[in-house]
Amino acid sequence: MSEEHESGPQLSRGEFALLILGLLGRREMYGYEIVAELRRTTDGAIDLPEGTVYPALRRLERDGLIGGHWVEVASTAPRRRYYRLTTDGERALADGRADWLRFKTAADSVLDA
C-alpha cells in the first residue's frame, strides 16, 4: 500500500457519530472519557483528538440524539458535561448498527476472497 494509507481507514462524520452513539449506548460519559474509551476499546486504532469529539457531541445534542447535563466533580476540578442517548438516539443507534452490519457483511464478502 502507499504511504498515504499507512494510518488506516478514515472515519466519515456519520461513522464517527455512530461510534459515539455506540459508546453512549453502554453508559453515560463525558467528552474526554469518550476519547479514552474509543482509544481503549479499539486498541488505539481509533485515536482522535479531543477537539474532534466536542463539535460532534454538540451536533448530536443539537440533532436531539443525545442529551447532556453538567456534573460538579470536585471543588478543585472543573465540572463535566455528561451525555446520554435520547430515545431518538437509541433509534439512530439501532438503525446505524443494522446499516453497518449490512456494509460489513458486503465488504467481508469482497475482502475475504
N, C-alpha and C positions, 0 to 999 in steps of 0.2 A: 504494500500500500504506500501511497505517497505520504510525505511528511505532514501534509495538512490534515490527514486523517488519524494521526497518532493519538490525539486527545480523545478519540472516541466519538460516538454519535452526539449530535447537539439536540437539546430539547426544544421543542416548539413551545410557545406560550400555553397552548392547550394541554400539552403533555405535562408541563410543569405545574399547571393548575390542578390537574388530575392527581399528581403526586402529593401535592399539599392537601387536597381533599382526602386522599387515602390515609395520610398520617393523622389528620384531624378526625377521621372516622374511627381511629383507635382510641383517642383521648384528646382532651383539651390541651393546647400547647401555646407557648408564646413564640415570637419570631425567631430568636436565636436558637431556641430548642428545636424548631423545625429544621433549621440549617444543620444542626448537630445530628438530629435523628436521620435526616436524609443521608448524611455522610456515614453514619454508623451502620444503618440498615443496608446500605449498598456497598459496604467495604471500601468507601472512598470513591467509587465510580461516579457518584453524583456529589460534587463538592462545589457548591455555589457560594458566591459572596453574599454576605448579609444584605447588601444593597439591592440585590435582585429579589429577595424574598418579600421585603416590606411593600414595594409597589404592587406585587402580586396579591398580597393579603388585603391591601386597600381596595384593589379591583374586585376581588372575590366578595369582600364585605359590601361594596357598593352594588354589586350584582345580586345581593341577597343570598349568596350561597354559604356564607359564614357570618357569625356574629361575634363581636368582641366585647370584652369588659376588662376594666382596669383592676389590678390587684396590688395592694400595698404589700411589699415583700418584707422589708425591714426598715427601720428608721434611717439606716445609713445607705440603703440601696435604693435605686430609682424604682418606681412602680413598673409593673409589667402588664402588657396587654395580652390577655389570653383569648384564644379563638376557639370556636366550636362550630360544628356543622349545623346549619338550619335544616328544616325539612326539605327545602328546595335543594340544599347542598347534598343531602342524603340521596335524593333522586338523581342529581347530576353525577354523583359518585357511582351509583349503580349503573346508570347509562354509560358512563365513561369506562367502567370496568368491562362491561359487555362489548363495547366497541373495541377496546384494547385487546381483549381475548380473541375477537374475530381477526384483528390485524395480526396479532402474534401467531395465530394458527396459520394464517395465509403466508406470513413471512417464513415461518418454520418449514412450510411445505416447499418453499423455494430454496431456502438456505441449507436445509438438511439433505439435499440431493446427494 
